[in-house]
Amino acid sequence: MAFKVMGITAGRKDSNCEILLKEALLACQEMGAEVQMINLKDYELLDCNGCTACTMGMSMGKHVPCSLETKDDKHKIMKVMLDQDAVIFAAPTYDLMPSSLFLKFMHRNLAYESAFLTKIGAIPHKDRVAGLIAVGGSTRAWQSMALECMQATTFTNSFKVVDMYMATQVPAPAQVLLHQEKLDRAHEIGVNIMYALNTEPDQRKWLGDPDYGWCPNCHSNALCLGEPQWGGLHYPIECVVCGAGGDLEKTEDGKWRFVIASNGLERDRTTEEGRGVHCDEIADTQGGFFSNPEKRKLVAERLPKYKEIQFPGLD
Ligand SMILES: Cc1cc2nc3c(=O)[nH]c(=O)nc-3n(C[C@H](O)[C@H](O)[C@H](O)COP(=O)(O)O)c2cc1C
């Protein structure tokens, strides 16, 4: 049976994201995949309302569907998206990060968190592959969080990102058509997706530039100073995406590199085991609040002061 590959974009119609995504999907189709593509602009999508019914349920071992499941098109898309062998996401960069439409769609993935749902036995494990394309008018400097935010929203559903590409300096509609090398790179994403799909799931690896980014684990290009985490785990430096922990070291040729500590992948967010720790954290911090009458009483006593304060809004 042919592999199923889907393209999901949030870019303008007939513009840069759509063109690069189609180029990547063409490669998949040429290599035998059954391909489909949607633009999120064609669907009604509501913002996550923060009800936390999904995570409260999951932290208590229950599968509680998204409270918006019947209110918009998210669930309709998810039923198809989660049935794919691979998805290629293409998002326009707005203010250094993926556009709000892309993020709005992806933040709703929490209700479908595959690590949490497999952990409580609500869904079977499924191996999925992803490719990411970020498109912006500027250079990397002005797309500094684009791919990283896309990575962070794809690990929620256990997509293994095997390649990602930042198309730079294409601000005008369809301007990317002036750059054959960008089209070729998008095509290569499709080829790499198919290569990964034709590899046993436990053998699938990163297929982009091996030196891309700071993090040798997820290839994100963003690190931060570590702070004590839930349970006390503390690394000097962390990858902001996968959470790999370690430190910076100077190489013989005087360059800095991020070296992952021996326990640095304990909470690797790209794995279901690593994200499962976060499910335990939610059960402790959120569940520990709801199951503690004393804490709930204190909040109920302190809340009225803030509810009563009404500063002027707009006329
Ligand atoms: C509101 C807005 C914010 C933008 N911010 C950035 C930015 O921070 N960095 C950047 O490189 N491009 C930025 N752009 C340019 C778009 O990323 C660029 O036009 C891109 O080609 C859009 O992709 P599309 O043609 O597929 O829609 C911005 C565009 C808009 C409309």
The ligand as a MOL file (V3000), in Angstrom:
LIG
                    3D

  0  0  0     0  0            999 V3000
M  V30 BEGIN CTAB
M  V30 COUNTS 31 33 0 0 0
M  V30 BEGIN ATOM
M  V30 1 C 2.2890 40.4290 9.5420 0
M  V30 2 C 3.5470 39.9720 8.8370 0
M  V30 3 C 4.6960 39.8040 9.5530 0
M  V30 4 C 5.8520 39.3540 8.9240 0
M  V30 5 N 6.9820 39.1620 9.6800 0
M  V30 6 C 8.0780 38.6300 9.1050 0
M  V30 7 C 9.2350 38.3540 9.8920 0
M  V30 8 O 9.2810 38.5780 11.0990 0
M  V30 9 N 10.3080 37.7940 9.2800 0
M  V30 10 C 10.3150 37.5240 7.9400 0
M  V30 11 O 11.3100 37.0080 7.4480 0
M  V30 12 N 9.2180 37.7770 7.1550 0
M  V30 13 C 8.1110 38.3140 7.7110 0
M  V30 14 N 6.9940 38.5680 6.9410 0
M  V30 15 C 7.0300 38.2470 5.4900 0
M  V30 16 C 6.4130 36.8800 5.1310 0
M  V30 17 O 6.9790 35.8680 5.8730 0
M  V30 18 C 6.6330 36.6220 3.6400 0
M  V30 19 O 5.8360 37.5260 2.9150 0
M  V30 20 C 6.3580 35.2110 3.1760 0
M  V30 21 O 6.6990 35.1030 1.8230 0
M  V30 22 C 4.9210 34.8090 3.3640 0
M  V30 23 O 4.7130 33.5160 2.8260 0
M  V30 24 P 3.5240 33.2230 1.7880 0
M  V30 25 O 3.8590 33.9940 0.5350 0
M  V30 26 O 3.5110 31.7680 1.5980 0
M  V30 27 O 2.2760 33.7010 2.4520 0
M  V30 28 C 5.8460 39.0630 7.5430 0
M  V30 29 C 4.6590 39.2530 6.8010 0
M  V30 30 C 3.5190 39.6990 7.4450 0
M  V30 31 C 2.2480 39.8540 6.6410 0
M  V30 END ATOM
M  V30 BEGIN BOND
M  V30 1 1 1 2
M  V30 2 1 2 3
M  V30 3 2 2 30
M  V30 4 2 3 4
M  V30 5 1 4 5
M  V30 6 1 4 28
M  V30 7 2 5 6
M  V30 8 1 6 7
M  V30 9 1 6 13
M  V30 10 2 7 8
M  V30 11 1 7 9
M  V30 12 1 9 10
M  V30 13 2 10 11
M  V30 14 1 10 12
M  V30 15 2 12 13
M  V30 16 1 13 14
M  V30 17 1 14 15
M  V30 18 1 14 28
M  V30 19 1 15 16
M  V30 20 1 16 17
M  V30 21 1 16 18
M  V30 22 1 18 19
M  V30 23 1 18 20
M  V30 24 1 20 21
M  V30 25 1 20 22
M  V30 26 1 22 23
M  V30 27 1 23 24
M  V30 28 2 24 25
M  V30 29 1 24 26
M  V30 30 1 24 27
M  V30 31 2 28 29
M  V30 32 1 29 30
M  V30 33 1 30 31
M  V30 END BOND
M  V30 END CTAB
M  END
